[in-house]
Amino acid sequence: LIKTSEKNLRENQILLESTIESPKDVSIYSVGLNYEYLSFNSLHRYNMKIMYDIDIELGMKLNDCISNKDELDEAVTVLNKVFSGESVSTVRNFEGNNSFWELRTSPIVNQNNEILGATIISNNITEKIKAEEALIKSEEKYRNIFENIQDVVFQTDPEGIFSSISPSVKSIAGYTPEELIGKPTSVLQTDNEEPDVVIRLINEQLSIKNFEKLIKTKSGEIICISLTAKMIFDKNGVPRHIDAIAQDITQRKENEKEIANQNQKLQIQNQELEQFVHIASHDL
């Protein structure tokens, strides 16, 4: 019976050790009420060596292991809360190797509901934090472009209701983004235009490029824009929204018209000159 109990105890100990060693990128350790190590896995031992250049052993106290006073004070503050019965989750950045860890600290309680210490389970979330920071920088970059671009960048639902629009719409159409968001694109169409012709075209062709059309500004002025747009679908192939960009080409169209008029005048003058030369040659 004793041998069986010893065998079961060894098996349970092996199982426990395997359990705390198995998770990848998970540091697990326990400390007593005097902040002494009761247990730790190999990853926590490795981290302490990297961050504080110390080989930890069972029974060593945290204040003898953590050389950074701010980090030690933070750890002790959390442990004191846990020793009073709380469970605490925190995110910490360790300057030693610039890593980020999510720490979940819980009290160790015996059968008499007495607190004997705390267990700290730490997940390495460095890649997650870096990905979030990269995403924030990317969003800030996009936002700066969105807010400062001269062309109008906008998004509508498949039916043509504005969901977002860049501030540049104010200088082109006279409306603020807030005045247009939630409204249909038809609010900008000219009086004699067929309703929602562009939205219908995008739904049929899924995209348009450099499509020229007239729109009416808030003041009633008619201007010409060049529109490029594309239907965006979700993972199930259902139309989600329309992404588009519009450029004011009113001045360009006026310049083209003026050049065409000048060319026409030159052609007339050339014809008159040719006729004059023909007559003069005949007379001579």
Disulfide bonds with the S-S distance in Angstrom:
none
